[in-house]
Amino acid sequence: MTAQLRIYGLYPETWQEFARKVNEEIVPLRLEHGFRLDGPWFVEENCQYVWIVHYDGEGTFEEAEERYDADPRWADLSFDPMEYIADVDVRTLIPQPRPF
């Protein structure tokens, strides 16, 4: 299993609209491409939108991400996510054995 921690620094005046549009348009597309999602969370003091994106399907996370990015429905989104995002921090998470 591969996962990514995704932290988006948002422009303060747009975070609620961004969260709504992600839930309505991006989450269904991610799920159709075999991703699982944890979150999202909002960090108020930094105006950050945080979620974890998992992939357990066929092939690698990177291959699934390429298919997702190449999906023509991206052109049909009602918004450009980068108009809401001031900065992006994406970190690959490596599963570890649970000590409990």
C-alpha positions, 0 to 999 in steps of 0.5 A: 500500500502506498499513501501520500500526505497532501497539505495544501496551503489555501488562500483564506477567503476561498478555503470553504469553497475549495473544500466543497468543490473538492468533495463534489468533483475531485473526490468522486474522480479519485475514488473511480481511479481506485484511490482511498481517502482519509480526511480531509482536515482543515488546519485553521491557523495555517489555512491548510487543507490536509488529506491522505490519499491511498492506493492499493490497486493494480500497478504503482501509485505513480501509474494510478496517479498518471491515469487519474491526471490524464482523465479527460474529466479534469478538463470538465471541472468547474474550477481550477484547483490551483486558483485556490492553492497557495502552496503544496506539500506532498509526502509519501508515507511508508507503512510501518509495523504497528507496535500495539 
